[in-house]
Amino acid sequence: MMQRPYFSICIPSYNRAASVKRLLLSIDSQTFRDFEVIITDDSKDEAVAQLLQELKLTFPVVYQKNNPPAGSPSNWNLAIEKSTGQWIKIMHDDDFFSGENSLYEFYMASKRHKKDFICSGFNEINYETQQSRTYVISKIEEKMLRYSPLCLFKKNFIGHPSTTLLKNNRKEWFDPLLKWVVDFEFYIRVLKEKKGIAIIKKPLINIGISDTQITKKVFRKIEIEIPENIYLLNKIGIKNLKNLFVTDYYWRLFRNLKIENVESLKFYIPLENLPRQLKSIISFQNKIGMDKISKNRYISKIMTLYFYLRHVLL
């Protein structure tokens, strides 16, 4: 019987053959070699398939062309479903390993910490401007994350899925009904299982940022953000609004999208799916004045806290 590879490097691809090449070459440079590579391809053309024919890689690639395209994040799940490794290392096609020892660092963390969920720091690279920044979770962010996964409503301290390593022992992976908050929802769901998280405070992954990404395309799109975020709250439980960060998240959502009244949301969701507490946020914001809280974030924060203490905790 063949031994399972240690890592399954799962690459959901879509119309970025040049980025896939960079990622594959970064995999080929790894000093840790116990892995398999799986590409599930949603591309409109055959560029990725042709690339695999041309590249002289030192490892085999399991390749599947999706016809019809699966879409994000179903394509992520397809790659994971084809995996046989002990650990899932998802890598989006515009990301790549920051150095030749990245996989080895993930391997050592998996042996050292005995956790099912591991994440690392990352370098974020904007391909349009060529600007970059390095992000490593801070001590206070780590404490917040360990205190409650709901702290991710304040900020996604974990980052992009490519920064994560997950034990291949799950039945449910990424929610196919989501795009905008799909990673965020997944992290909360996994962390609520109380198995903990191990954090590698080194930037092991380079994260590519460009206007072609899903998150860029749906940013501030009310028809995307409203249905997904209402679905998210109903999925995790309305009672979680008792957490200030959760209430603040939905306050900021409605403020940033300039939702003027509850009735306007009927074009995007059935209003019966909108929890009473969120209706109260919308009404309260508009009593204060949407322009006032949109232009003055200091006033917005004060009013958020007032609303939370007066209408949520009581």
C-alpha positions as a LaTeX table, in Angstrom:
\begin{tabular}{lrrr}
\hline
Residue & $x$ (\AA) & $y$ (\AA) & $z$ (\AA) \\
\hline
Met1 & 0.00 & 0.00 & 0.00 \\
Met2 & 1.36 & 3.40 & $-1.02$ \\
Gln3 & 2.02 & 5.85 & 1.80 \\
Arg4 & $-0.06$ & 9.02 & 1.78 \\
Pro5 & 1.90 & 12.15 & 0.89 \\
Tyr6 & 2.35 & 14.53 & 3.77 \\
Phe7 & 0.99 & 17.58 & 1.94 \\
Ser8 & $-1.61$ & 17.96 & $-0.77$ \\
Ile9 & $-0.89$ & 21.27 & $-2.47$ \\
Cys10 & $-4.28$ & 22.17 & $-3.93$ \\
Ile11 & $-4.34$ & 24.84 & $-6.65$ \\
Pro12 & $-7.70$ & 26.10 & $-7.92$ \\
Ser13 & $-6.86$ & 27.89 & $-11.16$ \\
Tyr14 & $-8.67$ & 30.47 & $-13.27$ \\
Asn15 & $-7.22$ & 32.27 & $-16.31$ \\
Arg16 & $-3.79$ & 32.98 & $-14.80$ \\
Ala17 & $-1.32$ & 30.64 & $-16.47$ \\
Ala18 & 1.65 & 32.96 & $-15.86$ \\
Ser19 & 0.86 & 33.05 & $-12.14$ \\
Val20 & 0.44 & 29.26 & $-12.07$ \\
Lys21 & 3.92 & 28.95 & $-13.60$ \\
Arg22 & 5.42 & 31.13 & $-10.87$ \\
Leu23 & 3.64 & 29.09 & $-8.19$ \\
Leu24 & 4.74 & 25.75 & $-9.65$ \\
Leu25 & 8.34 & 26.90 & $-9.86$ \\
Ser26 & 8.19 & 27.99 & $-6.22$ \\
Ile27 & 6.90 & 24.50 & $-5.34$ \\
Asp28 & 9.70 & 22.90 & $-7.36$ \\
Ser29 & 12.27 & 24.82 & $-5.32$ \\
Gln30 & 11.04 & 23.45 & $-1.95$ \\
Thr31 & 13.50 & 21.52 & 0.18 \\
Phe32 & 10.67 & 19.47 & 1.73 \\
Arg33 & 9.54 & 17.03 & $-0.97$ \\
Asp34 & 6.79 & 14.84 & 0.51 \\
Phe35 & 3.84 & 16.34 & $-1.34$ \\
Glu36 & 1.40 & 15.95 & $-4.20$ \\
Val37 & 0.14 & 18.77 & $-6.41$ \\
Ile38 & $-3.44$ & 19.01 & $-7.65$ \\
Ile39 & $-4.72$ & 21.63 & $-10.10$ \\
Thr40 & $-8.42$ & 22.02 & $-10.80$ \\
Asp41 & $-8.75$ & 24.43 & $-13.69$ \\
Asp42 & $-11.70$ & 26.74 & $-14.33$ \\
Ser43 & $-9.89$ & 28.61 & $-17.11$ \\
Lys44 & $-11.66$ & 29.54 & $-20.34$ \\
Asp45 & $-8.67$ & 28.46 & $-22.43$ \\
Glu46 & $-6.08$ & 25.67 & $-22.43$ \\
Ala47 & $-3.16$ & 27.82 & $-21.28$ \\
Val48 & $-2.67$ & 26.01 & $-17.95$ \\
Ala49 & $-2.81$ & 22.58 & $-19.59$ \\
Gln50 & $-0.26$ & 23.72 & $-22.19$ \\
Leu51 & 1.95 & 25.11 & $-19.47$ \\
Leu52 & 2.07 & 21.72 & $-17.73$ \\
Gln53 & 3.22 & 20.15 & $-21.00$ \\
Glu54 & 6.03 & 22.68 & $-21.40$ \\
Leu55 & 7.35 & 22.93 & $-17.83$ \\
Lys56 & 10.11 & 20.55 & $-16.77$ \\
Leu57 & 8.93 & 19.93 & $-13.21$ \\
Thr58 & 10.51 & 17.40 & $-10.88$ \\
Phe59 & 7.14 & 16.31 & $-9.48$ \\
Pro60 & 3.92 & 15.01 & $-11.06$ \\
Val61 & 0.77 & 17.14 & $-11.21$ \\
Val62 & $-2.79$ & 15.83 & $-11.02$ \\
Tyr63 & $-4.68$ & 18.07 & $-13.43$ \\
Gln64 & $-8.43$ & 18.40 & $-13.97$ \\
Lys65 & $-10.12$ & 20.77 & $-16.41$ \\
Asn66 & $-13.55$ & 21.70 & $-15.09$ \\
Asn67 & $-16.25$ & 21.66 & $-17.74$ \\
Pro68 & $-18.35$ & 23.58 & $-16.98$ \\
Pro69 & $-16.30$ & 25.80 & $-14.65$ \\
Ala70 & $-17.09$ & 25.15 & $-10.97$ \\
Gly71 & $-16.67$ & 28.73 & $-9.79$ \\
Ser72 & $-15.18$ & 29.98 & $-6.55$ \\
Pro73 & $-15.07$ & 28.46 & $-3.95$ \\
Ser74 & $-16.46$ & 25.20 & $-5.37$ \\
Asn75 & $-13.26$ & 24.90 & $-7.37$ \\
Trp76 & $-11.29$ & 25.04 & $-4.11$ \\
Asn77 & $-13.34$ & 22.15 & $-2.77$ \\
Leu78 & $-12.85$ & 20.12 & $-5.98$ \\
Ala79 & $-9.08$ & 20.28 & $-5.57$ \\
Ile80 & $-9.37$ & 19.24 & $-1.93$ \\
Glu81 & $-11.71$ & 16.36 & $-2.81$ \\
Lys82 & $-9.05$ & 14.92 & $-5.15$ \\
Ser83 & $-6.36$ & 15.10 & $-2.46$ \\
Thr84 & $-4.82$ & 12.10 & $-0.70$ \\
Gly85 & $-2.37$ & 13.92 & 1.58 \\
Gln86 & $-2.40$ & 14.09 & 5.36 \\
Trp87 & $-2.53$ & 17.89 & 5.25 \\
Ile88 & $-4.21$ & 20.33 & 2.86 \\
Lys89 & $-2.05$ & 23.21 & 1.66 \\
Ile90 & $-4.36$ & 25.27 & $-0.52$ \\
Met91 & $-2.53$ & 27.73 & $-2.77$ \\
His92 & $-4.46$ & 30.19 & $-4.90$ \\
Asp93 & $-2.98$ & 30.53 & $-8.35$ \\
Asp94 & $-1.77$ & 34.11 & $-7.88$ \\
Asp95 & 0.13 & 33.26 & $-4.68$ \\
Phe96 & 3.45 & 31.45 & $-4.24$ \\
Phe97 & 5.92 & 30.30 & $-1.60$ \\
Ser98 & 8.22 & 33.05 & $-0.33$ \\
Gly99 & 11.26 & 30.80 & 0.01 \\
Glu100 & 12.58 & 27.30 & $-0.54$ \\
Asn101 & 12.02 & 26.29 & 3.10 \\
Ser102 & 8.37 & 27.38 & 3.35 \\
Leu103 & 6.95 & 23.85 & 3.18 \\
Tyr104 & 9.58 & 22.64 & 5.64 \\
Glu105 & 8.51 & 25.36 & 8.09 \\
Phe106 & 4.87 & 24.24 & 7.77 \\
Tyr107 & 6.01 & 20.64 & 8.28 \\
Met108 & 7.92 & 21.49 & 11.46 \\
Ala109 & 4.95 & 23.47 & 12.81 \\
Ser110 & 2.64 & 20.49 & 12.22 \\
Lys111 & 4.98 & 18.26 & 14.22 \\
Arg112 & 5.67 & 20.76 & 16.97 \\
His113 & 2.21 & 22.07 & 17.81 \\
Lys114 & $-0.15$ & 19.09 & 17.31 \\
Lys115 & $-2.92$ & 21.35 & 15.98 \\
Asp116 & $-5.25$ & 20.72 & 13.03 \\
Phe117 & $-5.12$ & 24.34 & 11.87 \\
Ile118 & $-1.90$ & 26.24 & 11.15 \\
Cys119 & $-1.32$ & 29.63 & 9.55 \\
Ser120 & 1.71 & 31.71 & 8.71 \\
Gly121 & 2.60 & 35.31 & 8.05 \\
Phe122 & 2.71 & 36.57 & 4.49 \\
Asn123 & 4.05 & 39.18 & 2.11 \\
Glu124 & 1.28 & 41.00 & 0.24 \\
Ile125 & 2.36 & 42.12 & $-3.23$ \\
Asn126 & 0.35 & 44.48 & $-5.42$ \\
Tyr127 & 1.10 & 43.47 & $-9.00$ \\
Glu128 & $-0.17$ & 46.78 & $-10.40$ \\
Thr129 & 1.90 & 49.11 & $-8.20$ \\
Gln130 & 4.70 & 46.64 & $-7.27$ \\
Gln131 & 4.27 & 47.74 & $-3.65$ \\
Ser132 & 4.51 & 45.14 & $-0.92$ \\
Arg133 & 3.99 & 44.78 & 2.81 \\
Thr134 & 4.73 & 42.02 & 5.30 \\
Tyr135 & 2.11 & 40.91 & 7.78 \\
Val136 & 2.74 & 38.73 & 10.82 \\
Ile137 & 0.06 & 38.38 & 13.46 \\
Ser138 & 0.80 & 40.45 & 16.57 \\
Lys139 & 0.76 & 39.22 & 20.18 \\
Ile140 & $-2.49$ & 41.01 & 20.98 \\
Glu141 & $-4.14$ & 39.72 & 17.79 \\
Glu142 & $-3.02$ & 36.20 & 18.68 \\
Lys143 & $-4.52$ & 36.55 & 22.18 \\
Met144 & $-7.78$ & 37.84 & 20.71 \\
Leu145 & $-7.93$ & 34.95 & 18.24 \\
Arg146 & $-7.37$ & 32.40 & 20.98 \\
Tyr147 & $-9.94$ & 34.10 & 23.20 \\
Ser148 & $-12.73$ & 33.93 & 20.61 \\
Pro149 & $-12.92$ & 33.28 & 16.86 \\
Leu150 & $-15.53$ & 36.05 & 16.76 \\
Cys151 & $-12.63$ & 38.50 & 17.07 \\
Leu152 & $-12.18$ & 37.87 & 13.35 \\
Phe153 & $-15.18$ & 40.16 & 12.88 \\
Lys154 & $-12.87$ & 43.00 & 13.94 \\
Lys155 & $-10.18$ & 41.97 & 11.45 \\
Asn156 & $-9.24$ & 38.84 & 9.57 \\
Phe157 & $-6.02$ & 38.20 & 11.49 \\
Ile158 & $-5.42$ & 34.93 & 9.63 \\
Gly159 & $-5.47$ & 36.37 & 6.14 \\
His160 & $-5.83$ & 34.61 & 2.82 \\
Pro161 & $-6.48$ & 30.84 & 2.51 \\
Ser162 & $-3.01$ & 30.36 & 0.98 \\
Thr163 & $-1.49$ & 31.16 & 4.39 \\
Thr164 & $-3.24$ & 28.18 & 6.01 \\
Leu165 & $-2.46$ & 24.51 & 6.51 \\
Leu166 & $-5.29$ & 22.18 & 7.54 \\
Lys167 & $-5.41$ & 18.56 & 8.62 \\
Asn168 & $-7.14$ & 16.52 & 5.93 \\
Asn169 & $-9.80$ & 15.14 & 8.26 \\
Arg170 & $-12.80$ & 17.34 & 7.48 \\
Lys171 & $-16.10$ & 16.45 & 5.83 \\
Glu172 & $-17.09$ & 20.06 & 5.08 \\
Trp173 & $-14.69$ & 22.59 & 3.65 \\
Phe174 & $-15.51$ & 25.96 & 2.10 \\
Asp175 & $-19.16$ & 27.00 & 1.86 \\
Pro176 & $-20.05$ & 27.08 & $-1.87$ \\
Leu177 & $-22.80$ & 29.64 & $-1.21$ \\
Leu178 & $-20.22$ & 32.29 & $-0.33$ \\
Lys179 & $-17.59$ & 34.32 & $-2.16$ \\
Trp180 & $-16.98$ & 37.57 & $-0.25$ \\
Val181 & $-16.80$ & 36.11 & 3.29 \\
Val182 & $-15.97$ & 32.50 & 2.42 \\
Asp183 & $-12.55$ & 32.29 & 4.13 \\
Phe184 & $-13.74$ & 34.36 & 7.08 \\
Glu185 & $-16.73$ & 32.03 & 7.68 \\
Phe186 & $-14.56$ & 28.94 & 7.32 \\
Tyr187 & $-12.01$ & 30.13 & 9.89 \\
Ile188 & $-14.72$ & 30.89 & 12.45 \\
Arg189 & $-16.35$ & 27.50 & 11.87 \\
Val190 & $-13.04$ & 25.62 & 12.28 \\
Leu191 & $-11.94$ & 27.58 & 15.35 \\
Lys192 & $-15.29$ & 27.03 & 17.06 \\
Glu193 & $-14.41$ & 23.33 & 17.10 \\
Lys194 & $-12.01$ & 24.22 & 19.94 \\
Lys195 & $-9.05$ & 22.38 & 18.46 \\
Gly196 & $-6.91$ & 25.49 & 18.49 \\
Ile197 & $-4.60$ & 27.09 & 15.98 \\
Ala198 & $-0.82$ & 27.19 & 15.58 \\
Ile199 & 0.69 & 30.39 & 14.23 \\
Ile200 & 4.00 & 30.61 & 12.37 \\
Lys201 & 5.29 & 34.14 & 12.81 \\
Lys202 & 7.21 & 34.17 & 9.55 \\
Pro203 & 6.03 & 35.30 & 6.09 \\
Leu204 & 6.08 & 31.93 & 4.32 \\
Ile205 & 3.70 & 32.92 & 1.51 \\
Asn206 & 3.68 & 35.70 & $-1.07$ \\
Ile207 & 0.11 & 36.87 & $-1.65$ \\
Gly208 & $-0.66$ & 38.49 & $-5.00$ \\
Ile209 & $-3.11$ & 41.40 & $-5.10$ \\
Ser210 & $-4.73$ & 42.49 & $-8.36$ \\
Asp211 & $-8.00$ & 43.83 & $-9.76$ \\
Thr212 & $-8.83$ & 40.41 & $-11.27$ \\
Gln213 & $-9.46$ & 38.81 & $-7.88$ \\
Ile214 & $-12.94$ & 37.85 & $-6.68$ \\
Thr215 & $-12.68$ & 40.05 & $-3.57$ \\
Lys216 & $-11.86$ & 43.09 & $-5.71$ \\
Lys217 & $-14.78$ & 42.42 & $-8.03$ \\
Val218 & $-17.37$ & 42.16 & $-5.25$ \\
Phe219 & $-16.03$ & 44.92 & $-2.96$ \\
Arg220 & $-18.82$ & 47.35 & $-1.98$ \\
Lys221 & $-21.30$ & 45.49 & $-4.19$ \\
Ile222 & $-24.51$ & 45.59 & $-2.20$ \\
Glu223 & $-26.00$ & 42.68 & $-4.17$ \\
Ile224 & $-23.10$ & 40.49 & $-2.98$ \\
Glu225 & $-22.24$ & 41.80 & 0.47 \\
Ile226 & $-25.76$ & 42.05 & 1.89 \\
Pro227 & $-26.98$ & 38.50 & 1.07 \\
Glu228 & $-23.69$ & 36.91 & 2.11 \\
Asn229 & $-23.37$ & 38.75 & 5.40 \\
Ile230 & $-26.99$ & 38.15 & 6.40 \\
Tyr231 & $-26.54$ & 34.48 & 5.52 \\
Leu232 & $-23.34$ & 34.45 & 7.60 \\
Leu233 & $-25.02$ & 35.83 & 10.71 \\
Asn234 & $-27.96$ & 33.44 & 10.45 \\
Lys235 & $-25.52$ & 30.57 & 9.98 \\
Ile236 & $-23.33$ & 31.28 & 13.00 \\
Gly237 & $-26.27$ & 32.39 & 15.15 \\
Ile238 & $-27.91$ & 35.75 & 15.88 \\
Lys239 & $-26.92$ & 35.41 & 19.55 \\
Asn240 & $-23.35$ & 36.23 & 18.49 \\
Leu241 & $-24.38$ & 39.88 & 18.14 \\
Lys242 & $-23.77$ & 39.94 & 21.92 \\
Asn243 & $-20.11$ & 40.16 & 20.91 \\
Leu244 & $-19.23$ & 43.83 & 20.35 \\
Phe245 & $-17.03$ & 43.04 & 17.36 \\
Val246 & $-19.93$ & 41.30 & 15.61 \\
Thr247 & $-22.30$ & 44.21 & 16.22 \\
Asp248 & $-19.62$ & 46.66 & 15.07 \\
Tyr249 & $-19.04$ & 44.61 & 11.90 \\
Tyr250 & $-22.69$ & 44.88 & 10.86 \\
Trp251 & $-22.79$ & 48.54 & 11.88 \\
Arg252 & $-19.86$ & 49.21 & 9.53 \\
Leu253 & $-21.42$ & 47.08 & 6.78 \\
Phe254 & $-24.62$ & 49.14 & 6.69 \\
Arg255 & $-22.73$ & 52.41 & 7.11 \\
Asn256 & $-20.28$ & 51.71 & 4.28 \\
Leu257 & $-23.04$ & 50.57 & 1.92 \\
Lys258 & $-25.18$ & 53.58 & 2.98 \\
Ile259 & $-28.30$ & 51.54 & 3.68 \\
Glu260 & $-30.97$ & 54.19 & 4.22 \\
Asn261 & $-33.86$ & 51.97 & 5.27 \\
Val262 & $-34.81$ & 48.33 & 5.80 \\
Glu263 & $-37.25$ & 48.36 & 2.90 \\
Ser264 & $-34.43$ & 49.00 & 0.40 \\
Leu265 & $-32.95$ & 45.57 & 1.22 \\
Lys266 & $-35.97$ & 43.68 & $-0.15$ \\
Phe267 & $-34.31$ & 43.71 & $-3.57$ \\
Tyr268 & $-31.41$ & 41.63 & $-2.22$ \\
Ile269 & $-32.81$ & 39.38 & 0.52 \\
Pro270 & $-36.20$ & 38.27 & 1.87 \\
Leu271 & $-36.80$ & 40.74 & 4.68 \\
Glu272 & $-37.93$ & 37.92 & 6.97 \\
Asn273 & $-34.29$ & 36.73 & 6.88 \\
Leu274 & $-33.12$ & 40.04 & 8.32 \\
Pro275 & $-32.79$ & 39.71 & 12.12 \\
Arg276 & $-34.60$ & 42.26 & 14.25 \\
Gln277 & $-31.31$ & 43.49 & 15.73 \\
Leu278 & $-29.97$ & 44.41 & 12.29 \\
Lys279 & $-33.16$ & 46.27 & 11.46 \\
Ser280 & $-32.58$ & 48.26 & 14.63 \\
Ile281 & $-29.04$ & 49.16 & 13.53 \\
Ile282 & $-30.32$ & 50.52 & 10.22 \\
Ser283 & $-33.07$ & 52.55 & 11.89 \\
Phe284 & $-30.69$ & 53.92 & 14.53 \\
Gln285 & $-28.06$ & 54.93 & 11.97 \\
Asn286 & $-30.59$ & 56.86 & 9.93 \\
Lys287 & $-31.93$ & 58.67 & 13.00 \\
Ile288 & $-28.41$ & 59.93 & 13.64 \\
Gly289 & $-27.88$ & 60.76 & 9.98 \\
Met290 & $-26.04$ & 58.58 & 7.48 \\
Asp291 & $-23.86$ & 61.47 & 6.27 \\
Lys292 & $-22.74$ & 62.23 & 9.83 \\
Ile293 & $-21.56$ & 58.71 & 10.65 \\
Ser294 & $-20.10$ & 58.13 & 7.18 \\
Lys295 & $-17.93$ & 61.23 & 7.25 \\
Asn296 & $-16.96$ & 61.16 & 10.93 \\
Arg297 & $-15.68$ & 57.75 & 12.05 \\
Tyr298 & $-15.16$ & 59.04 & 15.61 \\
Ile299 & $-18.87$ & 59.78 & 15.94 \\
Ser300 & $-19.62$ & 56.43 & 14.30 \\
Lys301 & $-17.58$ & 54.54 & 16.90 \\
Ile302 & $-19.23$ & 56.36 & 19.80 \\
Met303 & $-22.69$ & 55.69 & 18.38 \\
Thr304 & $-21.82$ & 52.02 & 17.79 \\
Leu305 & $-20.87$ & 51.60 & 21.44 \\
Tyr306 & $-23.98$ & 53.48 & 22.58 \\
Phe307 & $-26.20$ & 51.31 & 20.39 \\
Tyr308 & $-24.50$ & 48.14 & 21.64 \\
Leu309 & $-24.88$ & 49.04 & 25.31 \\
Arg310 & $-28.44$ & 50.33 & 24.97 \\
His311 & $-30.00$ & 47.96 & 22.42 \\
Val312 & $-27.93$ & 44.75 & 22.34 \\
Leu313 & $-26.75$ & 44.02 & 25.87 \\
Leu314 & $-30.00$ & 45.08 & 27.54 \\
\hline
\end{tabular}
